[in-house]
Amino acid sequence: MGGNAPFSPQITKLRFFISLICNCEKDASKPNFGIPTLPNLETKFVAANSLIAKKRQTCHSLFENPEIEPTKQALTEIRHEHFAAKTANRKSTLRQKDKELREKLARLLAEDNDFAPADAKQLADWNPYDQNAVADFFDPEWMFGVSDGFDIIIGNPPYIQLQNDGGKLAKLYADCNYKTFARTGDIYCLFYERGHQLLKSNGHLCYITSNKWMRAGYGEKTRDFFAKNTNPMLLIDFAGVKIFESATVDTNILLFAKAANEHKTWCAVTNKQNKDSVKNLSVFVQQSGAECEFCSSDSWVILSPIEQSIKRKIEAVGTPLKDWDIQINYGIKTGYNDAFIIDTAKRDEILANCQSENERERTAELIRPILRGRDIKRYGYNWAGLYLIATFPSRHYDIEQYPAVKEYLLSFGIERLEQTGKEHNVNGEKIKARKKTSNKWFETQDSISYWEDFNKPKIVWGEISDRSKFAFEAYGSFIPEATTFLMVGSDLPYLLCVLNSPLSEWFFSKVGTTTGVGTVRWKKYTIQELLIPSVNVKLRQLFQQIVEKYVIGNITSEQLSKYSNKILYEVVGLIDEEIEFVENFYPPLI
């Protein structure tokens, strides 16, 4: 087990007892209904940190101490006898012998340089009969007498980011030589590798974990490990379908053998459209599965035959978005939106408090309309009448030139606005300042060296959305908020149409990441990997013309979408069956 809770073995043991009793044949005519006495299972359930192994030393003695093997054998026999012991007295006697043999064996192993002295002592101190103890190591031979590996390992490892709690777990496992270790990764990746270590040759491991390793950057090492060291046999991705009600991550099940990769993984993926499939999972996997070849650290994407055909066609004509003439940046992080994001009434009030027309003009220029993720729809946006006090540090504003803004911001208290990370006590109330930066109290949290991009035509989108919703902000009027991204550069009208297309939406569903609660994360590092079909100058100009018609209101977004999608399908070379598949992958946007 990998848990730190001492009650975990007790719960497991109880479930096992109940299962044994329920599966026994019962005979009411016999004592105890014919249910036999259960064996002593104390040594078969262990709470331990299975990620920490006690490593044998490399500098073994030339001749192993002849006492080691007989002592090992004696310890094995004691535990075998204890398993079937009937009386408390006999069990007590055997446990004392077990303790004496553990101490002797640990001493012999240390003297023979099998283990470091500290590790040998720790082995000896571990008591298999203490059901409330948690070992901070796991050694299958010492704990279970298993020296050649397990046949089967099944589990649901914990999902904990290694960088949480100041990187406590990252520090703990950094020197354990895990190939799958990544400081920004998750602990379950290490459990996969540790499980592989504990298997015998051709043994099988099956885990249910977060599915992020399939696509996320931190999963690259894990994907590489699977491809090079295992034979992945079955992969079920529950994308968008809740398996654990309380979980906020999407999950998958992976079954692999400790054997050479045959590149024939049977795969299936559920989604919101077939969420009932989990009720009869084996049938669904048989009927809807497809064979996939996973041979590298690239994102593992489960595709049906028709999807594999579509993907090949996109790859044949596509260029990653990051290789186009574009630049993607985050929206504005203020550190305290309550102060820096204001409604129209508050803007009018601040402008009304200006003492001169020059101040009013300066202030009006400083307060810019802002778009949030929730304001953005496909192609366009619904502005909520909100504004940003755009005091970007990179602009080096003198707050004394904006007395009305200064007065307004100070109404929140300078203790709350300062960027020190300190905690203050103001009139008996605890006030937490913004996180520590080198910026001034009246400035936004980010430096925003790319502030000039806000004045350019741009594509904007929200980080979290159920569907692809990219809007064109043609006039450089709006500033995107922290929950959004912006893109500036060349060929924006064409890129807008591609990004909003069912084709890209389908493709992103295969390579993007999810939130675990039914929405997709449209983050920069995945968006920029989308393949954009290359087109000639004439077609780019055509897309520019139809987007301009939409901007000025001559055509609707539906007309724009229908026309641009038709051209895009022709460029990629999709046949009618593939077009129908892509168009029906998601229900139409309302």
C-alpha positions as CSV (number, residue, x, y, z in Angstrom):
1,M,0.0,0.0,0.0
2,G,1.1,3.5,-0.6
3,G,-1.0,5.3,2.1
4,N,0.2,6.8,5.3
5,A,-3.0,6.1,7.2
6,P,-2.5,3.2,9.7
7,F,-6.2,2.3,9.4
8,S,-5.9,1.4,5.7
9,P,-4.7,-2.2,6.4
10,Q,-7.5,-2.6,8.9
11,I,-10.2,-1.6,6.4
12,T,-8.6,-3.8,3.7
13,K,-8.4,-6.7,6.1
14,L,-12.1,-6.3,7.1
15,R,-13.2,-6.2,3.5
16,F,-11.2,-9.3,2.8
17,F,-12.7,-11.1,5.8
18,I,-16.2,-10.2,4.7
19,S,-15.5,-11.3,1.1
20,L,-14.2,-14.7,2.4
21,I,-17.2,-15.2,4.6
22,C,-19.7,-14.2,1.8
23,N,-18.1,-16.6,-0.6
24,C,-18.0,-19.6,1.7
25,E,-20.5,-22.3,1.2
26,K,-22.7,-22.3,4.3
27,D,-24.3,-25.2,6.0
28,A,-26.8,-24.4,8.8
29,S,-26.5,-28.0,10.1
30,K,-22.9,-27.5,11.0
31,P,-21.3,-25.4,13.8
32,N,-20.6,-21.8,12.7
33,F,-22.6,-22.7,9.5
34,G,-19.6,-24.6,8.3
35,I,-17.5,-21.5,7.9
36,P,-13.9,-22.4,8.7
37,T,-11.7,-20.5,11.0
38,L,-9.9,-17.7,9.2
39,P,-6.1,-17.8,9.2
40,N,-3.9,-15.2,10.9
41,L,-3.6,-12.4,8.3
42,E,-1.6,-9.9,10.3
43,T,1.5,-10.1,8.2
44,K,-0.4,-10.0,4.9
45,F,-1.6,-6.4,5.2
46,V,0.9,-3.6,5.4
47,A,0.8,0.2,5.5
48,A,4.0,1.5,4.0
49,N,5.5,4.1,1.7
50,S,5.9,1.8,-1.2
51,L,7.8,4.4,-3.2
52,I,10.8,4.1,-0.8
53,A,12.9,1.0,-1.3
54,K,15.7,-0.3,0.9
55,K,18.5,-0.6,-1.6
56,R,21.1,-3.3,-1.4
57,Q,24.7,-2.0,-1.3
58,T,26.8,-2.4,-4.4
59,C,29.9,-3.4,-2.5
60,H,29.0,-6.9,-1.4
61,S,31.5,-9.1,0.4
62,L,33.2,-11.8,-1.7
63,F,31.6,-14.6,0.2
64,E,28.2,-14.1,1.8
65,N,28.0,-14.8,5.5
66,P,26.9,-18.5,5.7
67,E,24.5,-17.6,8.5
68,I,22.3,-15.3,6.3
69,E,20.5,-17.9,4.3
70,P,19.6,-20.2,7.2
71,T,18.3,-17.2,9.2
72,K,16.2,-16.1,6.2
73,Q,14.7,-19.6,6.0
74,A,14.0,-19.7,9.7
75,L,12.2,-16.4,9.5
76,T,10.1,-17.7,6.6
77,E,9.1,-20.8,8.5
78,I,8.2,-18.8,11.6
79,R,5.8,-16.6,9.6
80,H,4.3,-19.6,7.8
81,E,3.7,-21.3,11.2
82,H,2.2,-18.2,12.6
83,F,-0.2,-17.9,9.7
84,A,-2.0,-21.1,10.9
85,A,-1.4,-20.9,14.6
86,K,-4.6,-21.4,16.7
87,T,-3.8,-20.2,20.2
88,A,-2.8,-16.8,21.6
89,N,0.1,-18.3,23.5
90,R,1.6,-20.0,20.4
91,K,1.2,-16.8,18.4
92,S,3.0,-14.8,21.1
93,T,5.9,-17.3,21.2
94,L,6.3,-17.1,17.4
95,R,6.2,-13.4,17.3
96,Q,9.0,-13.2,19.9
97,K,11.1,-15.6,17.8
98,D,10.2,-13.5,14.7
99,K,11.6,-10.4,16.5
100,E,14.8,-12.1,17.5
101,L,15.4,-13.5,13.9
102,R,14.7,-10.0,12.4
103,E,17.3,-8.4,14.6
104,K,19.8,-11.2,13.9
105,L,19.2,-11.1,10.1
106,A,19.5,-7.3,10.0
107,R,22.8,-7.4,11.9
108,L,24.1,-10.1,9.5
109,L,23.0,-8.1,6.4
110,A,24.7,-4.9,7.7
111,E,27.9,-6.8,8.6
112,D,27.9,-8.4,5.1
113,N,27.4,-5.0,3.5
114,D,24.0,-6.0,2.0
115,F,22.4,-2.9,3.5
116,A,23.7,0.3,5.1
117,P,23.7,-0.1,8.9
118,A,20.9,2.5,9.3
119,D,18.7,0.7,6.7
120,A,19.4,-2.7,8.3
121,K,18.3,-1.3,11.7
122,Q,15.1,0.1,10.1
123,L,14.4,-3.3,8.7
124,A,14.8,-5.0,12.0
125,D,12.6,-2.4,13.8
126,W,9.7,-3.1,11.5
127,N,7.2,-5.2,13.2
128,P,4.8,-7.1,10.9
129,Y,2.4,-7.7,13.7
130,D,1.8,-4.1,14.6
131,Q,-1.3,-3.3,12.7
132,N,-1.2,0.3,13.6
133,A,2.3,1.0,12.4
134,V,3.2,2.7,9.1
135,A,6.5,1.8,7.6
136,D,8.3,4.6,5.7
137,F,9.8,2.0,3.3
138,F,8.6,-1.1,1.4
139,D,10.6,-4.2,0.8
140,P,8.6,-7.2,-0.6
141,E,11.2,-9.8,0.3
142,W,11.5,-8.6,3.9
143,M,7.8,-8.0,4.4
144,F,6.2,-10.9,2.4
145,G,9.0,-13.2,1.4
146,V,8.6,-12.3,-2.2
147,S,12.0,-12.1,-3.9
148,D,11.3,-12.5,-7.6
149,G,8.4,-10.0,-7.9
150,F,4.7,-10.0,-7.8
151,D,2.4,-11.6,-10.4
152,I,-0.2,-8.9,-10.3
153,I,-0.4,-5.4,-8.9
154,I,-3.7,-3.6,-8.8
155,G,-4.2,-0.1,-7.3
156,N,-5.6,3.4,-7.2
157,P,-2.5,5.5,-6.3
158,P,-2.9,8.9,-4.7
159,Y,-3.1,12.0,-7.0
160,I,-0.8,14.6,-5.4
161,Q,1.3,17.2,-7.3
162,L,4.9,16.9,-6.2
163,Q,5.3,20.7,-6.1
164,N,2.5,21.1,-3.5
165,D,3.4,22.1,0.1
166,G,6.5,23.9,-1.0
167,G,7.7,20.9,-3.0
168,K,7.9,18.6,0.0
169,L,7.2,15.4,-2.0
170,A,9.5,16.5,-4.8
171,K,12.4,16.8,-2.3
172,L,11.5,13.4,-0.8
173,Y,11.6,11.5,-4.0
174,A,14.1,13.5,-6.1
175,D,17.0,11.2,-5.2
176,C,15.2,7.9,-5.6
177,N,16.3,7.6,-9.3
178,Y,12.8,7.4,-10.7
179,K,12.9,7.8,-14.5
180,T,9.3,9.2,-14.4
181,F,10.2,11.9,-11.8
182,A,9.3,15.5,-12.8
183,R,9.2,18.3,-10.2
184,T,6.0,19.6,-11.8
185,G,4.5,16.1,-12.0
186,D,2.2,14.0,-9.9
187,I,3.0,11.3,-7.4
188,Y,0.9,8.6,-9.3
189,C,3.5,8.6,-12.1
190,L,6.1,7.3,-9.6
191,F,3.7,4.6,-8.5
192,Y,3.5,3.3,-12.0
193,E,7.3,3.0,-12.2
194,R,7.6,1.5,-8.7
195,G,4.8,-1.0,-9.5
196,H,6.9,-2.0,-12.6
197,Q,9.9,-2.6,-10.4
198,L,7.9,-4.8,-8.1
199,L,6.5,-7.0,-10.8
200,K,8.1,-10.3,-11.9
201,S,8.9,-10.8,-15.6
202,N,5.6,-10.9,-17.6
203,G,3.7,-9.8,-14.5
204,H,0.7,-7.5,-14.9
205,L,-0.1,-4.1,-13.4
206,C,-3.5,-2.3,-13.5
207,Y,-4.1,1.2,-12.0
208,I,-6.8,3.7,-12.2
209,T,-5.3,7.2,-12.1
210,S,-5.7,10.7,-13.4
211,N,-5.5,10.7,-17.2
212,K,-3.3,13.8,-17.4
213,W,-0.1,11.8,-18.0
214,M,-1.5,11.0,-21.5
215,R,-1.2,14.6,-22.6
216,A,0.4,16.9,-20.0
217,G,4.0,18.0,-20.3
218,Y,4.9,16.4,-17.0
219,G,3.7,13.1,-18.4
220,E,6.3,12.9,-21.1
221,K,8.7,10.9,-19.0
222,T,5.9,8.5,-17.9
223,R,4.8,8.0,-21.6
224,D,8.4,7.3,-22.5
225,F,8.7,4.8,-19.7
226,F,5.6,2.9,-20.7
227,A,6.7,2.9,-24.4
228,K,10.2,1.6,-23.7
229,N,9.7,-0.6,-20.6
230,T,6.2,-2.1,-20.7
231,N,3.7,-3.7,-23.0
232,P,0.6,-1.6,-22.6
233,M,-2.3,-4.0,-23.2
234,L,-5.4,-2.0,-22.3
235,L,-6.1,1.7,-21.9
236,I,-9.6,3.1,-21.1
237,D,-9.9,6.9,-20.9
238,F,-12.9,8.1,-19.0
239,A,-12.6,11.6,-20.4
240,G,-15.5,13.7,-19.2
241,V,-17.2,10.8,-17.4
242,K,-17.1,10.8,-13.6
243,I,-15.9,7.6,-12.0
244,F,-15.4,9.0,-8.5
245,E,-18.0,11.5,-7.6
246,S,-15.8,13.4,-5.2
247,A,-12.8,13.6,-7.7
248,T,-12.1,16.7,-9.7
249,V,-9.9,14.9,-12.2
250,D,-10.6,12.8,-15.3
251,T,-9.4,9.3,-14.9
252,N,-8.2,6.3,-17.0
253,I,-7.4,2.7,-16.5
254,L,-4.1,1.3,-17.8
255,L,-3.2,-2.4,-17.8
256,F,0.4,-3.3,-18.8
257,A,2.7,-6.3,-18.7
258,K,6.3,-6.3,-17.7
259,A,7.4,-7.3,-21.2
260,A,8.5,-5.9,-24.5
261,N,6.1,-3.4,-26.1
262,E,4.1,-5.1,-28.9
263,H,2.6,-1.8,-29.9
264,K,-0.9,-3.2,-29.9
265,T,-2.8,-1.5,-27.1
266,W,-6.5,-2.0,-27.1
267,C,-8.0,1.3,-26.3
268,A,-11.4,2.9,-25.7
269,V,-12.5,6.3,-24.7
270,T,-15.8,7.4,-23.1
271,N,-17.3,10.9,-23.3
272,K,-20.3,12.8,-22.3
273,Q,-22.2,11.4,-25.3
274,N,-21.7,7.8,-24.2
275,K,-21.3,8.2,-20.4
276,D,-23.6,5.3,-19.7
277,S,-21.0,3.0,-21.2
278,V,-19.3,2.6,-17.8
279,K,-22.4,0.6,-16.6
280,N,-21.3,-2.3,-18.8
281,L,-17.6,-1.4,-19.4
282,S,-16.4,-4.7,-20.7
283,V,-19.0,-4.7,-23.5
284,F,-18.3,-1.1,-24.4
285,V,-14.6,-1.7,-24.6
286,Q,-15.1,-4.7,-26.8
287,Q,-17.5,-3.0,-29.2
288,S,-16.0,0.5,-29.2
289,G,-12.3,-0.2,-28.8
290,A,-9.6,0.3,-31.3
291,E,-6.0,-0.9,-31.5
292,C,-3.4,1.9,-31.0
293,E,0.4,1.9,-31.4
294,F,2.1,3.8,-28.6
295,C,5.8,3.8,-29.2
296,S,7.1,7.2,-28.0
297,S,6.8,10.0,-25.4
298,D,4.4,11.9,-27.7
299,S,0.9,12.5,-26.3
300,W,-1.0,9.2,-26.2
301,V,-4.2,9.8,-28.1
302,I,-6.9,7.2,-28.4
303,L,-8.4,7.2,-31.9
304,S,-10.9,5.1,-33.8
305,P,-10.0,4.1,-37.4
306,I,-11.9,7.0,-38.8
307,E,-10.2,9.4,-36.4
308,Q,-6.8,8.0,-37.3
309,S,-7.6,8.8,-40.9
310,I,-8.7,12.4,-40.0
311,K,-5.6,12.9,-37.9
312,R,-3.3,11.7,-40.7
313,K,-4.9,14.1,-43.1
314,I,-4.5,17.1,-40.7
315,E,-0.8,16.1,-40.1
316,A,-0.2,16.0,-43.8
317,V,-1.1,19.6,-44.4
318,G,-0.8,21.1,-40.9
319,T,1.8,23.3,-39.2
320,P,1.9,23.8,-35.4
321,L,0.3,27.1,-34.4
322,K,3.5,28.1,-32.6
323,D,5.4,28.1,-36.0
324,W,3.1,30.7,-37.5
325,D,3.8,34.4,-37.1
326,I,1.9,34.9,-33.9
327,Q,2.5,35.7,-30.2
328,I,0.3,34.3,-27.4
329,N,0.2,36.0,-23.9
330,Y,-1.8,35.8,-20.7
331,G,-4.4,38.3,-19.7
332,I,-3.9,40.7,-16.8
333,K,-3.4,39.5,-13.3
334,T,-4.1,42.3,-10.9
335,G,-3.8,40.5,-7.6
336,Y,-6.9,42.2,-6.3
337,N,-9.7,42.4,-8.9
338,D,-12.1,44.1,-6.4
339,A,-10.1,47.2,-6.6
340,F,-8.7,47.2,-10.2
341,I,-11.7,46.0,-12.1
342,I,-14.6,48.4,-11.9
343,D,-18.0,48.8,-13.5
344,T,-19.2,51.7,-15.7
345,A,-20.7,53.6,-12.8
346,K,-17.5,53.5,-10.8
347,R,-15.5,54.6,-13.9
348,D,-17.9,57.6,-14.4
349,E,-17.5,58.5,-10.7
350,I,-13.7,58.5,-10.9
351,L,-13.8,60.6,-14.0
352,A,-16.2,63.0,-12.4
353,N,-13.8,63.5,-9.5
354,C,-11.0,64.6,-11.8
355,Q,-10.1,68.3,-11.2
356,S,-9.2,69.3,-14.7
357,E,-9.9,68.3,-18.3
358,N,-6.3,67.2,-18.8
359,E,-6.6,64.9,-15.7
360,R,-9.8,63.6,-17.0
361,E,-8.3,62.7,-20.4
362,R,-5.3,61.0,-18.8
363,T,-7.5,59.1,-16.5
364,A,-9.9,58.0,-19.2
365,E,-7.0,56.7,-21.2
366,L,-5.7,54.7,-18.1
367,I,-9.1,53.0,-17.5
368,R,-9.6,50.5,-20.3
369,P,-12.5,48.2,-21.1
370,I,-11.8,44.6,-20.1
371,L,-13.0,41.2,-21.4
372,R,-13.3,38.1,-19.1
373,G,-13.4,34.5,-20.2
374,R,-17.1,34.3,-19.5
375,D,-17.7,37.3,-21.9
376,I,-16.2,35.5,-24.9
377,K,-18.3,33.4,-27.3
378,R,-17.4,31.9,-30.7
379,Y,-16.2,34.6,-33.0
380,G,-17.5,37.5,-30.8
381,Y,-18.1,38.6,-27.3
382,N,-20.6,40.2,-25.0
383,W,-18.9,43.0,-23.1
384,A,-20.2,43.3,-19.5
385,G,-19.4,47.0,-19.2
386,L,-16.3,46.4,-16.9
387,Y,-13.1,48.3,-17.0
388,L,-9.5,47.8,-15.8
389,I,-7.4,50.4,-14.1
390,A,-4.4,49.6,-16.3
391,T,-1.5,50.7,-14.1
392,F,1.0,48.3,-15.7
393,P,4.5,48.5,-14.0
394,S,6.2,48.5,-17.4
395,R,4.5,51.8,-18.2
396,H,6.1,53.5,-15.1
397,Y,3.1,55.6,-14.2
398,D,3.3,58.4,-11.7
399,I,0.2,58.0,-9.6
400,E,0.4,61.7,-8.6
401,Q,-0.7,62.5,-12.1
402,Y,-3.9,60.6,-11.4
403,P,-5.3,61.9,-8.1
404,A,-8.8,60.7,-8.7
405,V,-7.5,57.1,-9.3
406,K,-5.2,57.4,-6.3
407,E,-8.1,58.5,-4.0
408,Y,-10.2,55.6,-5.2
409,L,-7.5,52.9,-4.8
410,L,-6.6,54.2,-1.3
411,S,-10.2,53.7,-0.2
412,F,-9.3,49.9,-0.1
413,G,-6.3,50.6,2.2
414,I,-2.7,50.7,1.1
415,E,-2.1,47.7,3.4
416,R,-4.3,45.6,1.1
417,L,-2.8,46.9,-2.1
418,E,0.9,46.8,-1.4
419,Q,2.8,44.0,-3.0
420,T,4.7,42.7,-0.1
421,G,2.9,39.4,0.9
422,K,2.7,40.7,4.5
423,E,-0.2,40.4,6.8
424,H,-1.5,43.5,8.6
425,N,-3.8,44.2,11.5
426,V,-6.0,47.2,10.7
427,N,-8.6,48.2,13.3
428,G,-8.6,44.6,14.6
429,E,-9.1,43.1,11.2
430,K,-6.4,40.9,9.5
431,I,-5.5,42.3,6.1
432,K,-3.4,40.2,3.7
433,A,-1.4,42.3,1.1
434,R,-0.9,41.1,-2.5
435,K,1.8,38.6,-3.1
436,K,5.4,40.0,-2.9
437,T,6.7,41.6,-6.1
438,S,8.9,44.6,-6.8
439,N,5.9,46.6,-8.1
440,K,4.3,49.6,-6.4
441,W,1.1,49.5,-4.4
442,F,-1.0,51.1,-7.2
443,E,0.3,48.9,-10.0
444,T,-1.1,45.6,-11.3
445,Q,0.6,42.4,-10.3
446,D,2.2,41.6,-13.7
447,S,4.8,43.8,-15.3
448,I,3.1,43.4,-18.7
449,S,6.0,44.2,-21.1
450,Y,3.6,43.2,-24.0
451,W,1.1,46.0,-23.1
452,E,1.3,47.4,-26.7
453,D,-0.4,44.2,-27.9
454,F,-3.6,45.2,-26.2
455,N,-3.9,48.0,-28.8
456,K,-3.7,45.6,-31.8
457,P,-6.3,43.4,-33.5
458,K,-6.2,40.1,-31.6
459,I,-7.8,36.8,-31.0
460,V,-9.0,36.3,-27.4
461,W,-10.3,33.2,-25.6
462,G,-11.1,32.0,-22.1
463,E,-8.8,29.5,-20.5
464,I,-11.6,27.2,-19.3
465,S,-14.6,26.5,-21.6
466,D,-16.8,23.6,-22.5
467,R,-16.2,24.3,-26.3
468,S,-13.9,26.2,-28.6
469,K,-14.8,29.9,-28.3
470,F,-12.3,32.2,-30.0
471,A,-13.3,35.8,-30.5
472,F,-11.8,38.4,-32.9
473,E,-11.2,41.8,-31.2
474,A,-10.6,43.8,-34.4
475,Y,-10.0,47.3,-33.0
476,G,-7.6,46.9,-30.1
477,S,-10.1,48.3,-27.7
478,F,-10.2,45.7,-25.0
479,I,-7.7,44.3,-22.4
480,P,-8.1,40.6,-21.6
481,E,-8.4,39.6,-18.0
482,A,-6.4,36.9,-16.1
483,T,-8.8,34.1,-17.2
484,T,-8.1,34.7,-20.8
485,F,-5.4,34.6,-23.4
486,L,-4.7,36.9,-26.4
487,M,-3.0,36.2,-29.7
488,V,-1.5,38.8,-32.0
489,G,0.3,38.5,-35.3
490,S,-0.3,37.7,-39.0
491,D,-3.2,35.9,-40.6
492,L,-5.5,36.3,-37.6
493,P,-8.8,36.0,-39.6
494,Y,-7.7,32.7,-41.0
495,L,-6.5,31.4,-37.7
496,L,-9.7,32.5,-36.0
497,C,-11.8,30.4,-38.4
498,V,-9.5,27.3,-38.1
499,L,-9.6,27.5,-34.2
500,N,-13.3,27.8,-34.2
501,S,-13.9,25.0,-36.6
502,P,-15.3,21.6,-35.6
503,L,-12.1,20.1,-37.0
504,S,-9.8,21.9,-34.5
505,E,-12.3,21.4,-31.7
506,W,-12.2,17.6,-32.3
507,F,-8.4,17.7,-32.6
508,F,-8.1,19.6,-29.4
509,S,-10.3,17.1,-27.6
510,K,-7.6,14.6,-28.3
511,V,-4.5,16.6,-27.3
512,G,-5.8,19.1,-24.8
513,T,-6.3,18.8,-21.1
514,T,-9.5,18.9,-19.0
515,T,-10.5,20.3,-15.7
516,G,-12.1,17.1,-14.4
517,V,-15.5,18.8,-14.1
518,G,-16.6,18.7,-17.7
519,T,-14.7,21.6,-19.2
520,V,-11.5,22.0,-21.2
521,R,-8.4,24.0,-20.5
522,W,-7.5,26.0,-23.5
523,K,-4.0,26.8,-22.3
524,K,-1.1,28.3,-24.3
525,Y,1.1,25.2,-24.2
526,T,-1.6,23.0,-25.8
527,I,-3.2,25.6,-28.1
528,Q,0.2,26.3,-29.7
529,E,0.6,22.6,-30.6
530,L,-2.6,22.6,-32.7
531,L,-1.9,21.8,-36.3
532,I,-3.1,24.6,-38.7
533,P,-3.6,23.6,-42.3
534,S,-1.3,25.6,-44.6
535,V,-3.1,27.6,-47.3
536,N,-2.0,29.9,-50.1
537,V,-2.1,33.7,-49.9
538,K,-5.3,33.8,-52.0
539,L,-7.2,31.7,-49.5
540,R,-5.9,33.7,-46.6
541,Q,-7.1,36.8,-48.2
542,L,-10.5,35.2,-48.8
543,F,-10.8,34.3,-45.1
544,Q,-9.8,37.9,-44.2
545,Q,-12.7,39.2,-46.4
546,I,-15.3,37.0,-44.8
547,V,-14.2,37.8,-41.3
548,E,-14.3,41.5,-42.2
549,K,-17.9,41.0,-43.3
550,Y,-18.7,39.4,-40.0
551,V,-17.1,42.3,-38.0
552,I,-19.1,44.9,-39.8
553,G,-22.3,42.9,-39.5
554,N,-22.9,41.9,-43.1
555,I,-23.0,38.1,-42.2
556,T,-23.8,36.2,-39.1
557,S,-21.4,34.0,-37.1
558,E,-23.4,30.9,-38.4
559,Q,-22.8,32.0,-42.0
560,L,-19.2,32.7,-41.3
561,S,-18.7,29.3,-39.7
562,K,-20.5,27.4,-42.5
563,Y,-18.5,29.0,-45.3
564,S,-15.1,28.8,-43.6
565,N,-15.6,25.2,-42.5
566,K,-16.5,24.1,-46.1
567,I,-13.2,25.6,-47.4
568,L,-11.2,24.0,-44.5
569,Y,-12.6,20.5,-45.1
570,E,-11.6,20.8,-48.8
571,V,-8.1,21.9,-47.8
572,V,-7.6,19.0,-45.5
573,G,-9.2,16.5,-47.9
574,L,-11.9,15.1,-45.7
575,I,-14.5,12.8,-47.3
576,D,-18.2,13.0,-46.5
577,E,-18.1,10.4,-43.8
578,E,-15.2,12.2,-42.0
579,I,-17.0,15.5,-42.3
580,E,-20.1,14.0,-40.8
581,F,-18.1,12.5,-38.0
582,V,-16.4,15.8,-37.1
583,E,-19.6,17.8,-37.4
584,N,-21.4,15.5,-35.1
585,F,-18.7,14.9,-32.5
586,Y,-20.1,17.7,-30.4
587,P,-23.7,18.9,-30.3
588,P,-24.3,22.2,-32.0
589,L,-23.6,25.3,-30.0
590,I,-26.8,27.1,-28.8
